[in-house]
Amino acid sequence: MNSTPIKLFFTSPLRGIVSRFYRALSNGQYPTFLLLNVTERCNCRCTMCHIWEKKQTVELSLEDLIRLFHDPLLNKINHLSLTGGEPFLRRDLKDIIIQASKSLPRLKRISFPSNGLLPSLIESVTINTLEELPDHITLKIGISLDGPREIHNQMRGVTGAFEKAVESVKRLGSLNRPNFEVGILALVSRENLSCLPETHELLSSLCPRIMDPCHGSQVFQ
């Protein structure tokens, strides 16, 4: 018997509710993806984000995060995405990542973005983290590059932001680790909408290895 649109309109939500209720009674529902804000501090002055204007910021301590990672509710998390602010401004970023890898039993992937303004620090923290990260967990860092030099520096509000971000991409791209990926993130806005083809060509010429689809990196997100 074919269902009419009106019947589907009333029955589909009901079936969804019943299904969720049954799953909650039988196996329970647990999240598999966790988006976690680790800091609101930022060393950029982006035109599209005003988090850097906050006078006071509150961060969860490493001890708080360890307690969170041990919560049974998170036992099925397989992808942890860290966010900010700029995650590399936390001196204990490596410890956060390693503690997550030890505490979340089904974790397979950790990812987070960075503005790339601290190339040396980004490289050293990443290397030290990978030395302790289990091989079955993939770490991916996305460096923000929004366009050619003038456009990127304007959008990020920092002189020299473009050069530093490119350096960070190149440093991370040279790390030959099977469980590490580096990507390039571009925020599309009115400021760079007209130069997207130019941006793609520029980034491809700067980082041909990273732009190779075989490496699983994404250019625009």
Secondary structure, 3 states (H helix, E strand, C coil): CCCCHHHHHHHHHHHHHHHHHHHHHHCCCCCCEEEEECCCCCCCCCCCCCHHHCCCCCCCCHHHHHHHHCCHHHCCCCEEEEECCCHHHCCCHHHHHHHHHHHCCCCCEEEEEECCCCHHHHHHHHHHHHHHCCCCCEEEEEEECCCCHHHHHHHHCCCCHHHHHHHHHHHHHCCCCCCEEEEEECCCCCCCHHHHHHHHHHHHHHCHHHHCHHHCCCCCC
